[in-house]
Amino acid sequence: MTNGAANQPLAARMRPTQLSEYVGQTHLVGQGKPLYKAIMEGRLHSMILWGPPGTGKTTLAELLAQESSAQVIKISAVTSGVKDIRGAIEQAKSGLFGAQTMLFVDEVHRFNKSQQDAFLPHIEDGTIVFVGATTENPSFALNNALLSRARIYRLKPLEHEDLAALIDRVLADDQRGLGARALEIEPAAQEFLYRVTDGDARKTLNYLELAADFIDEKTGGTLTRALIEEVSGERALAMDHQGDAYYDLLSAFHKSVRGSSPDGALYWFCRFLVAGGDPVVIARRLLAIASEDIGNADPRALQLALNAWDTFHRVGPVEGERAIAQATLYCASAAKSNAVYTAFNEMMAQVREGPDYPVPSHLRNAPTRTHKQEGYGAEYRYAHHEPQAYVAGERYLPAALTQKQWYRPSDRGLEQKIQAKLDWLRDLDRNSAWQRCADDEF
């Protein structure tokens, strides 16, 4: 190993130089898969490599260029601007490389719309093959114009067996890896490494290298769990604020509450907290859940969620987070109904798309003599003066909508009783000797 290579981090030294050394992503580069065929046949095409850190996006792009005998220009959206983009394009146009040019853009989601648009004409005329790497969902982070010119490949966190193969290779390779140091790793340490790195190959190699530095180079030794724990420090859960991981945790939380899984909801709530999420975000989400997914099946859920939010602000995070946890468990355990959510959306659609029906005359206010002469408020019957405080046969909708129904209570929780009462009221309407004429609109 040269001095320069020896000074490189282990992750850089172990970067695969051929496809056979590439670890993971068999759904993309397994034998017979389209991307595997493209690499082996040297066929370049523009693409977006989307996946978490340490899953091999940059390496995959380099292997693709290598097998295609293409020259690579690399820029990073973190440190580059329009000037750098223009320089890369001019470099590709100059023909200095004498070969097809791949422009690799790391963290491409950090470029704004105009910067992304700068690539489009050069992708179309073949000046460059565009390969972008991103940790963010391309559908949200990238322009549709750019997405339409590139194929998206989703890279996944490495599986345990992938990381095990990588660790074995590192400990056996005496040229690029740690093979010359006569190191072993105990199973408990390896299992902990899987968990603490979350399928990130780069992080796995970094922790291995840090742990190895605590062991004498000449005598060798064993990488223990205690040693791996020491070098890894407190586990930081992945959650880029407002990124995919952030919304994935919120989505998992919401779906667990909706699916009546108290343990699942509590797990994702705690994951969100440990990753640095704001508890108030969960409190707000619970309020939405209480009306969207629980509704009148258990109206107490809305009040409990609001109380939890208020408690958090009154007593602070320690007790306040527990109050939000209480509301979470209640909402997850409560009877579920989306009847309110559905009725509201359907009625909003009806009002937006339908005609503006006039208010029936008996429902109009009559503050002046003129209004009364026009019949406003005429024949209005005061509900509290009627038996059971209900005006049997009265109509409160425009005539054209009288036969329609939007709120359809479920057969769960309190809505069972609500439905029973509505059925009883409709029976009163049907049996009433008095029925307002459906044509009496004015």
WOPENOR-V261032 format. One line per field, one symbol per residue. phi: phi as a letter, one per 20 degrees, with the letter a starting at -180 (. if undefined). A space follows every 50 residues. Layout:
BEGIN
phi = ???
END
This chain:
BEGIN
phi = .fffffeffgfffefgdbffefdnlffddfgnfgffffffemeebfbded afgmdnfffffffffffeleedddcdffddcfffffffffffffmffmbf dddedelgfefeffffffegfeffenfceecddbedfgfeedffffffdb eedeedgffgfffffffgfffeeeddedgfeldccfgffffffgffelme fffgfffffffffedgfeemrdeefgfffffemffdffafgmegffffff fffffffgeldgffffffffgffffnfegfffffffffffefddlefbff fffffffffffgfednfgfffffffffgffffeffdbdffgfffffffff ffeefefffggfeefcfcffffffnfmfmfdfgfedgllcefnfdddggf dgeecdecgfeclffgffffffffffffffeffdbfgfefed
END
